Amino acid sequence: MKKICIVTGTRAEYGLLKNLMFNLNKEKKIKLYILVTGSHLSKKFGSTYKEILKDGFKISKQIKIKPNLDTPKGILKSISIGMKGFLKAYKQLRPDLIIILGDRYETFSAAIAAHYSRIPIAHLHGGEVTKGSTDDAIRHSITKMSHIHFVAAEKYKKRVIQLGENPKKVFNVGGLGVDNIKQTNFLSKHQLEKKLGINFKKKNLIINFHPETLNKYATKKIFNELLSALRKKANQMCLIFTMPNSDLESEIVFKMTKKFVKKNSNFYSFKSLGSTKFLSCLKIVDGMIGNSSSGLLEMPTFKKGTINIGDRQKGRLMAKSIINVRANKNQIIRAIEILFSKKFQTKIKKSKNPYGNGGASKKILKIIKTISLKN
């Protein structure tokens, strides 16, 4: 029996991992351990570990790392606490394989602990580039500590191999975001309005903005340009804000969002929507504005437009449904006009998601079941 640990530290990451976890949990020859850390365990970020329990999973270990600090000192403290916690958990559980997704500092601490515990790592969504985020360096660092690589596109497969990884251990399985969409039972507009306490309008947008962590002191300026644009264009619209993850300067976005939302009854903010409600919103709204990876990985599957602001996602593969703009009020206003135009709406109906058509979880499971972990 293979003993496998999956690490999850944020709501977004869990949304991507969920179907893989379901598939692993069904296997008789696999013992699944779930290690929960980061903002999952924070009331400020919605205590999203409850969603994991609600889905029927058993949490094997909680690794508490104090994710509420959004300063460099706070992040580094969280990483050091995390390394100690994961080292202890691995020693107790003695897993054969650690599965880690992406590029966040919580998973970075899990990877370092696994590396020095001499436990093999399977890394998901490696090889990607996000030039406006500190996550970029972390992602490649995790790649270099990993042994099996499940990437989302052929371009990313080539990059992981260029980093010096064994080509026989790099597998292009497609994006887990697409996989999750294909497996979701969506809520109707009426159900969402009732569950979230909102009223959709004729035009609806979801705002998903995170700090641009590599650009020191830029978060307030960039987010203010976005809010200024929305003040001009969002009258009579329904705006749904999702709060950021635990990141450098995330507190700035929290405070500015709360202040902005109070001024209009058509604006709403949520610490966490949960995977099903979030994807159901993506299906209903007209588009997304911000700089979240979900605007690139998931929104194109719904044939909806994304206004991508700034450099946070610069370097990632993008569908034709993405409108890239600088952090400038007038550019954002113009992008909103383009997003709602008939010409753009016609264009994106034919666009394809570069992260595939789904099925990633089953491909990963098949490889994990057959691959040898010896030596």
MIVO-132166 format. One line per 4 residues: for each residue y, z, x of C-alpha. Coordinates in nm, 3 decimals. Each point is the difference from the previous one (the first is absolute). Layout:
% MIVO-132166
Y/Z/X; ...
% end
This chain:
% MIVO-132166
0.000/0.000/0.000; 0.346/-0.094/0.131; 0.262/0.273/-0.029; 0.339/-0.162/-0.053
0.346/0.161/-0.016; 0.287/-0.170/-0.179; 0.348/0.129/0.080; 0.287/-0.028/-0.250
0.351/0.139/0.034; 0.214/-0.177/-0.264; -0.018/-0.123/-0.361; 0.041/-0.366/0.110
-0.278/0.024/0.255; -0.235/0.160/-0.252; 0.074/-0.279/-0.247; -0.123/-0.250/0.260
-0.305/0.207/0.100; -0.116/0.102/-0.347; -0.241/-0.284/-0.076; -0.156/0.021/0.345
-0.051/0.373/-0.056; -0.168/-0.065/-0.335; -0.234/-0.253/0.161; -0.087/0.228/0.293
-0.060/0.292/-0.234; -0.262/-0.197/-0.194; -0.212/-0.071/0.307; -0.307/0.223/0.037
-0.014/-0.048/0.376; 0.365/0.095/0.053; 0.145/0.350/-0.010; 0.371/-0.027/-0.074
0.248/0.261/0.120; 0.362/-0.021/-0.119; 0.267/0.156/0.222; 0.334/0.041/-0.179
0.324/0.066/0.184; 0.373/-0.075/0.008; 0.210/-0.040/-0.312; -0.309/0.019/-0.225
0.019/0.377/0.044; 0.376/0.032/-0.054; 0.158/0.094/-0.333; 0.316/-0.183/0.107
-0.193/-0.330/0.013; -0.189/0.059/-0.325; -0.313/0.190/0.115; -0.189/-0.330/-0.016
-0.329/0.153/0.116; -0.047/0.073/-0.372; -0.039/-0.374/-0.062; -0.292/-0.005/0.245
-0.168/0.287/-0.186; 0.076/-0.165/-0.336; -0.185/-0.311/0.118; -0.312/0.213/0.047
-0.001/0.038/0.378; -0.073/0.320/0.185; 0.250/0.082/0.275; -0.195/0.111/0.306
0.290/0.140/0.201; 0.375/0.045/-0.046; 0.196/-0.044/0.322; 0.342/0.157/-0.062
0.266/-0.136/0.235; 0.338/0.100/-0.157; 0.120/-0.353/-0.096; 0.332/0.113/-0.152
0.192/-0.027/0.328; 0.171/-0.340/0.040; 0.131/0.045/0.356; -0.158/-0.117/0.330
-0.078/0.363/0.084; -0.161/0.050/-0.343; -0.212/-0.315/0.023; -0.123/0.090/0.350
-0.084/0.350/-0.119; -0.203/-0.149/-0.287; -0.192/-0.225/0.242; -0.089/0.293/0.227
-0.111/0.217/-0.294; -0.200/-0.295/-0.134; -0.184/-0.060/0.328; -0.111/0.362/0.009
-0.108/-0.008/-0.367; -0.195/-0.325/0.027; -0.170/0.113/0.321; -0.126/0.310/-0.182
-0.113/-0.204/-0.304; -0.192/-0.252/0.213; -0.172/0.281/0.186; -0.119/0.152/-0.329
-0.097/-0.325/-0.179; -0.136/-0.192/0.301; 0.063/-0.349/-0.150; -0.144/-0.323/0.141
0.310/-0.204/-0.083; 0.367/0.060/-0.089; 0.174/-0.251/-0.230; 0.378/-0.019/0.039
0.248/-0.234/-0.171; 0.327/-0.125/0.135; 0.263/0.151/0.216; 0.144/0.333/-0.109
0.045/0.307/0.218; -0.250/0.201/-0.209; -0.278/-0.248/0.073; 0.118/-0.025/0.362
-0.084/0.369/0.047; -0.341/-0.060/-0.163; -0.065/-0.291/0.239; 0.093/0.199/0.312
-0.230/0.286/-0.105; -0.288/-0.245/-0.065; 0.062/-0.179/0.331; -0.032/0.318/0.202
-0.292/0.120/-0.215; -0.177/-0.325/0.097; -0.053/-0.104/-0.363; 0.028/-0.375/-0.075
0.293/-0.114/-0.215; 0.012/-0.282/-0.255; 0.363/-0.111/-0.042; 0.125/-0.182/-0.312
0.308/-0.227/-0.013; 0.046/-0.020/0.376; 0.166/-0.289/0.183; 0.302/-0.005/-0.231
0.361/0.013/0.115; 0.293/0.194/-0.151; 0.286/-0.031/0.246; 0.238/0.235/-0.181
-0.228/0.302/0.001; -0.140/0.250/0.249; -0.334/-0.064/-0.172; -0.031/-0.327/0.193
-0.083/0.174/0.328; -0.224/0.253/-0.174; -0.203/-0.277/-0.167; -0.077/-0.172/0.331
-0.077/0.336/0.163; -0.258/0.076/-0.270; -0.146/-0.349/0.055; -0.054/0.081/0.368
-0.179/0.324/-0.091; -0.221/-0.173/-0.261; -0.338/-0.171/0.030; -0.035/-0.194/-0.328
0.292/-0.192/-0.148; 0.040/-0.117/-0.361; 0.309/-0.221/-0.018; 0.177/-0.163/-0.295
0.057/-0.355/0.131; -0.110/-0.241/0.272; 0.333/0.035/0.184; -0.058/0.376/0.025
-0.356/-0.053/0.122; 0.131/-0.213/0.287; 0.260/0.265/0.089; -0.259/0.281/0.014
-0.215/-0.217/0.230; 0.310/-0.074/0.213; 0.040/0.376/0.038; -0.333/-0.007/0.181
-0.241/0.103/-0.275; -0.356/-0.136/-0.020; 0.009/-0.313/-0.226; -0.345/0.091/-0.135
0.146/0.323/-0.141; 0.304/-0.156/-0.173; -0.051/-0.106/-0.363; 0.244/-0.181/-0.230
-0.075/0.152/-0.343; 0.335/-0.058/-0.174; 0.248/0.254/-0.133; -0.110/0.319/-0.171
0.307/-0.015/-0.224; -0.128/-0.318/-0.165; -0.342/0.162/-0.032; 0.151/0.297/-0.182
0.188/-0.222/-0.246; -0.317/-0.188/-0.092; -0.179/0.328/-0.079; 0.280/0.168/-0.201
-0.004/0.047/-0.378; 0.371/-0.046/-0.070; 0.200/0.205/-0.246; 0.198/-0.182/-0.268
0.381/0.009/-0.016; -0.018/0.244/-0.291; -0.245/0.228/0.185; 0.222/0.005/0.308
0.311/0.080/-0.204; -0.182/0.291/-0.161; -0.154/0.136/0.321; 0.312/-0.037/0.214
0.263/0.076/-0.265; 0.188/-0.325/0.063; 0.130/-0.292/-0.204; -0.051/-0.348/0.139
0.285/-0.248/-0.057; 0.018/-0.379/-0.011; 0.037/0.009/0.380; -0.188/0.254/0.214
-0.017/0.065/0.373; -0.193/0.245/0.218; 0.182/0.138/0.303; -0.222/0.096/0.292
0.209/0.087/0.306; -0.101/0.184/0.318; 0.207/0.103/0.305; 0.031/-0.264/0.272
-0.135/0.247/0.254; 0.058/-0.202/0.319; 0.371/-0.047/-0.076; 0.161/0.338/0.062
0.258/0.109/-0.262; -0.042/-0.326/-0.195; -0.182/0.136/-0.307; 0.308/0.131/-0.182
0.199/-0.319/0.064; -0.282/-0.235/-0.107; -0.088/0.195/-0.314; 0.366/0.028/-0.098
0.032/-0.381/0.015; -0.301/-0.028/-0.233; 0.136/0.255/-0.247; 0.344/-0.171/0.005
-0.167/-0.330/-0.090; -0.197/0.162/-0.281; 0.318/0.153/-0.147; 0.139/-0.353/-0.033
-0.312/-0.170/-0.139; -0.216/0.264/-0.170; 0.204/0.071/-0.314; -0.242/-0.034/-0.295
-0.300/-0.012/0.239; -0.280/0.251/0.033; -0.027/0.117/0.361; -0.307/0.194/0.115
0.038/0.175/0.338; -0.303/0.124/0.191; 0.085/0.265/0.258; -0.082/-0.063/0.368
-0.285/0.147/0.201; 0.052/0.272/0.259; 0.190/-0.185/0.274; 0.294/0.038/0.232
0.315/0.028/-0.219; -0.197/-0.008/-0.328; 0.213/0.290/-0.131; 0.303/-0.233/-0.001
-0.176/-0.239/-0.240; -0.115/0.289/-0.221; 0.352/0.138/-0.043; 0.174/-0.334/-0.049
-0.261/-0.113/-0.256; 0.029/0.320/-0.206; 0.379/-0.027/-0.008; -0.010/-0.369/-0.097
-0.260/0.038/-0.276; 0.197/0.280/-0.172; 0.283/-0.241/-0.076; -0.193/-0.235/-0.232
-0.258/0.067/-0.270; -0.173/-0.331/0.082; -0.082/0.116/0.354; -0.309/0.207/0.084
-0.148/0.153/0.314; -0.351/0.126/0.076; -0.148/0.194/0.292; -0.325/-0.189/-0.055
-0.119/-0.229/-0.277; -0.365/0.003/0.106; -0.190/-0.320/0.071; -0.071/-0.113/-0.359
0.350/0.065/-0.135; 0.161/-0.154/0.309; -0.202/-0.323/-0.020; 0.052/-0.014/-0.378
0.375/0.018/0.061; -0.024/-0.285/0.253; -0.171/-0.210/-0.264; 0.273/0.066/-0.258
0.326/-0.002/0.197; 0.179/-0.319/0.104; 0.005/0.080/0.370; 0.029/0.254/0.281
0.295/0.087/0.222; -0.026/0.199/0.322; -0.193/-0.017/0.325; -0.347/0.124/-0.093
-0.320/-0.167/0.117; -0.113/-0.006/-0.366; 0.263/-0.266/-0.066; -0.177/-0.224/0.253
-0.365/0.102/-0.037; -0.032/0.053/-0.376; 0.296/-0.143/-0.194; -0.085/-0.367/0.083
-0.335/0.037/-0.181; 0.196/0.059/-0.322; 0.209/-0.315/0.063; 0.312/0.218/0.004
0.294/-0.014/0.239; 0.086/0.251/0.271; 0.344/0.049/0.153; -0.080/0.128/0.350
0.296/0.173/0.167; 0.054/0.037/0.373; -0.247/0.006/0.289; -0.259/0.261/-0.101
-0.259/-0.266/-0.093; 0.117/-0.267/0.246; -0.299/-0.174/0.157; -0.244/0.032/-0.290
-0.154/-0.302/-0.177; 0.201/-0.076/-0.312; -0.064/-0.197/-0.319; 0.257/-0.245/-0.140
0.087/0.266/-0.259; 0.182/0.208/0.265; 0.380/-0.023/0.026; 0.116/0.141/0.335
0.355/0.135/0.023; 0.206/0.205/0.241; 0.123/0.345/-0.104; 0.310/-0.146/-0.162
0.118/0.063/-0.357; 0.103/-0.360/-0.067; -0.325/-0.143/0.138; -0.202/0.239/-0.219
0.207/-0.093/-0.308; -0.063/-0.369/0.070; -0.372/0.069/0.051; -0.021/0.173/-0.340
0.157/-0.308/-0.160; -0.254/-0.224/0.177; -0.291/0.224/-0.102; 0.084/-0.037/-0.370
0.076/-0.375/0.021; -0.229/-0.249/-0.175; -0.037/-0.203/0.321; -0.132/0.298/0.197
-0.224/0.118/-0.283; -0.156/-0.347/-0.020; -0.045/-0.012/0.377; -0.186/0.332/0.031
-0.254/-0.087/-0.268; -0.159/-0.227/0.260; 0.029/0.244/0.293; -0.309/0.154/0.162
-0.049/0.344/0.146; -0.070/-0.042/0.376; -0.214/0.317/-0.017; -0.278/-0.169/-0.196
-0.160/0.020/-0.342; -0.179/0.336/0.012; -0.348/0.116/0.095; 0.102/0.182/0.320
-0.172/0.330/-0.092; -0.339/-0.162/-0.052; 0.029/-0.195/0.325; 0.087/0.317/0.191
-0.288/0.191/-0.159; -0.249/-0.272/0.091; 0.110/0.003/0.365; 0.000/0.380/0.026
-0.351/0.016/-0.145; -0.139/-0.246/0.254; 0.202/0.062/0.317; -0.153/0.219/0.270
0.203/0.303/0.111; -0.215/0.074/0.304; 0.177/0.030/0.334
% end
